[in-house]
Amino acid sequence: MSIKELESEALVIPEKAKALQIVSNETYVLAGNLLVQIKGLRKRIKGTFKPMKQKLDEAKREILNQERAADAPLVEAENVLKPGMVNWDMKQEQERRKEEARLQEIARKQEEEKRLADAVALEAQGDKTTADQVLATPVDVAPVVVAKTVPKVDGVSFKGIWKFQIIDVLEIPREYLIPDEVKIGLTARTLKSACNIPGIRAYSEKIMTGRTQ
């Protein structure tokens, strides 16, 4: 049967369904028969389109395989270059921060020595109160910034990706936990009315099934 014939056969089904009022056992049986007819027609439609979809799937798989093969050497090269560049950038950043900390400490010590010299001079002038205030004032120096030495490359950039690691699952707050719906569903289907999971209500839902002609 052609696709057009299947489409024509399917087009009349909705009107039949709308026209059928289920008001008696006889009309109930007619509705059931129409449902079986629908299932059979859907099976034929699926069977008609299945070979076409298979051909498309095979063609798509072949295209994707060719794409992956063409891209594979580039992926290999990236996997070599990227970690090396990231490691170098991180190493240089660590060195830069260490240098900043070293220079910051030098600046702090210089400020402390200046404060001490000022306090000694004030005390020598007989102003011990001000000298004590100078010594009691916390040392505060301007932040030292060391410029980055890693050059920027057009088209190459870095971004931070925050990740997490579970240290103790028992300490995780409840709002971050997801119920295992697969396990719950399996338990409900297995135990049925005997399912007794706290916080879970197992129930039966009636659905219509039928064989195809």
C-alpha positions as CSV (number, residue, x, y, z in Angstrom):
1,M,0.0,0.0,0.0
2,S,1.3,3.4,-0.9
3,I,1.7,6.3,1.5
4,K,-1.1,8.2,-0.2
5,E,-3.4,5.3,0.3
6,L,-2.5,5.1,4.0
7,E,-3.0,8.8,4.4
8,S,-6.4,8.6,2.8
9,E,-7.4,5.6,5.0
10,A,-6.2,7.5,8.1
11,L,-8.0,10.7,7.3
12,V,-11.5,9.2,7.7
13,I,-10.8,7.7,11.1
14,P,-11.1,10.9,13.2
15,E,-14.6,11.6,11.9
16,K,-15.6,8.0,12.7
17,A,-14.3,8.4,16.2
18,K,-16.1,11.8,16.7
19,A,-19.4,10.4,15.3
20,L,-19.3,7.4,17.6
21,Q,-21.1,8.1,20.9
22,I,-20.4,5.4,23.5
23,V,-23.8,5.0,25.1
24,S,-24.3,1.3,25.2
25,N,-22.4,-2.0,25.1
26,E,-22.9,-2.2,21.4
27,T,-21.3,1.2,20.8
28,Y,-18.6,0.3,23.3
29,V,-17.7,-2.7,21.1
30,L,-17.8,-0.6,18.0
31,A,-15.4,1.9,19.7
32,G,-13.1,-1.0,20.6
33,N,-13.1,-2.4,17.1
34,L,-12.3,1.1,15.7
35,L,-9.4,1.3,18.2
36,V,-8.1,-2.0,17.0
37,Q,-8.4,-0.8,13.4
38,I,-6.4,2.3,14.4
39,K,-3.7,0.2,15.9
40,G,-3.5,-1.9,12.8
41,L,-3.3,1.1,10.5
42,R,-0.6,2.7,12.7
43,K,1.4,-0.6,12.5
44,R,1.1,-0.5,8.7
45,I,2.2,3.2,8.6
46,K,5.1,2.4,10.8
47,G,6.1,-0.6,8.6
48,T,5.9,1.6,5.4
49,F,8.1,4.3,6.8
50,K,10.6,2.0,8.6
51,P,12.8,1.2,5.6
52,M,13.0,4.9,4.6
53,K,14.0,5.9,8.2
54,Q,16.5,3.1,8.2
55,K,18.1,4.4,5.1
56,L,18.3,7.9,6.5
57,D,19.8,6.6,9.7
58,E,22.4,4.7,7.8
59,A,23.2,7.7,5.7
60,K,23.4,9.9,8.8
61,R,25.7,7.4,10.5
62,E,28.0,7.3,7.5
63,I,28.2,11.1,7.4
64,L,28.9,11.3,11.2
65,N,31.6,8.6,10.9
66,Q,33.3,10.5,8.0
67,E,33.0,13.7,10.0
68,R,34.6,12.1,13.1
69,A,37.3,10.6,11.0
70,A,38.2,14.0,9.5
71,D,38.1,15.7,12.8
72,A,40.0,13.0,14.8
73,P,43.6,14.3,14.0
74,L,42.6,17.8,15.1
75,V,41.1,16.4,18.4
76,E,44.3,14.6,19.0
77,A,46.4,17.7,18.4
78,E,44.1,19.8,20.7
79,N,44.4,17.2,23.4
80,V,48.2,17.7,23.3
81,L,48.3,21.5,23.0
82,K,45.5,22.5,25.4
83,P,46.8,20.8,28.6
84,G,50.3,22.1,27.9
85,M,49.1,25.7,27.5
86,V,46.9,25.4,30.6
87,N,49.7,24.0,32.7
88,W,52.1,26.8,31.5
89,D,49.5,29.5,32.2
90,M,48.8,28.1,35.7
91,K,52.5,27.8,36.5
92,Q,53.2,31.3,35.4
93,E,50.2,32.6,37.4
94,Q,51.6,30.8,40.5
95,E,55.0,32.4,40.0
96,R,53.3,35.8,39.4
97,R,51.4,35.6,42.7
98,K,54.4,34.4,44.6
99,E,56.3,37.5,43.3
100,E,53.4,39.7,44.3
101,A,53.4,38.2,47.8
102,R,57.2,38.7,48.0
103,L,57.1,42.3,47.0
104,Q,54.0,42.9,49.2
105,E,56.0,41.7,52.2
106,I,59.0,43.9,51.3
107,A,56.7,46.9,51.1
108,R,55.1,46.0,54.4
109,K,58.5,45.7,56.1
110,Q,59.6,49.0,54.6
111,E,56.5,50.7,56.0
112,E,57.1,49.1,59.4
113,E,60.7,50.4,59.4
114,K,59.5,53.8,58.4
115,R,56.9,53.8,61.2
116,L,59.5,52.8,63.7
117,A,61.9,55.5,62.5
118,D,59.1,58.1,62.8
119,A,58.2,56.8,66.3
120,V,61.8,57.0,67.4
121,A,62.1,60.6,66.0
122,L,58.9,61.6,67.8
123,E,59.9,60.1,71.0
124,A,63.3,61.8,70.8
125,Q,61.4,65.1,70.5
126,G,59.5,64.3,73.7
127,D,56.2,63.4,71.9
128,K,55.8,59.8,73.3
129,T,52.0,59.8,73.0
130,T,52.2,60.4,69.2
131,A,55.1,57.9,68.9
132,D,52.9,55.2,70.6
133,Q,50.0,56.1,68.3
134,V,52.3,55.7,65.2
135,L,53.4,52.3,66.4
136,A,49.9,51.2,67.3
137,T,48.5,52.1,63.9
138,P,48.1,48.9,61.7
139,V,50.5,48.8,58.7
140,D,48.6,49.3,55.5
141,V,50.4,49.3,52.2
142,A,48.9,49.6,48.7
143,P,48.5,46.2,46.9
144,V,51.4,45.2,44.7
145,V,50.4,44.1,41.2
146,V,52.9,42.1,39.0
147,A,51.9,42.1,35.4
148,K,51.2,38.8,33.7
149,T,54.0,37.6,31.4
150,V,52.0,35.0,29.4
151,P,51.2,36.6,26.1
152,K,47.7,36.7,24.7
153,V,47.0,34.8,21.5
154,D,44.2,35.9,19.3
155,G,41.5,33.2,19.3
156,V,42.7,31.5,22.4
157,S,41.2,32.2,25.8
158,F,40.7,30.6,29.2
159,K,37.7,30.2,31.4
160,G,37.2,28.8,34.8
161,I,34.8,25.8,35.1
162,W,33.7,25.2,38.7
163,K,33.3,21.5,39.6
164,F,32.5,19.6,42.7
165,Q,33.5,16.5,44.6
166,I,31.3,14.7,47.1
167,I,33.2,14.4,50.4
168,D,30.4,13.0,52.6
169,V,27.1,12.0,51.0
170,L,25.4,12.0,54.5
171,E,26.2,15.7,54.9
172,I,24.5,16.8,51.7
173,P,21.3,18.9,52.4
174,R,18.0,17.3,51.4
175,E,17.3,19.9,48.7
176,Y,20.3,18.7,46.7
177,L,19.2,15.1,46.7
178,I,17.2,13.6,43.8
179,P,14.9,10.6,44.4
180,D,15.9,7.4,42.5
181,E,12.7,7.3,40.4
182,V,14.0,4.3,38.4
183,K,14.4,2.2,41.6
184,I,11.1,3.5,43.0
185,G,9.3,2.6,39.8
186,L,10.8,-0.9,39.7
187,T,9.8,-1.4,43.4
188,A,6.2,-0.2,42.7
189,R,5.8,-2.4,39.7
190,T,7.2,-5.4,41.5
191,L,5.4,-5.1,44.9
192,K,2.3,-3.3,43.5
193,S,-0.1,-2.7,46.5
194,A,2.5,-4.1,48.9
195,C,4.9,-1.3,48.0
196,N,5.6,0.6,51.3
197,I,8.3,3.2,50.7
198,P,8.0,6.2,53.2
199,G,6.9,9.3,51.3
200,I,5.8,7.3,48.3
201,R,2.2,6.2,47.3
202,A,2.1,3.4,44.8
203,Y,-1.1,3.3,42.7
204,S,-2.5,1.5,39.7
205,E,-3.6,3.5,36.6
206,K,-5.8,1.8,34.0
207,I,-4.8,2.2,30.3
208,M,-6.3,0.9,27.1
209,T,-4.4,-1.8,25.3
210,G,-5.3,-3.9,22.3
211,R,-3.9,-6.2,19.6
212,T,-3.4,-5.0,16.1
213,Q,-5.1,-6.7,13.2
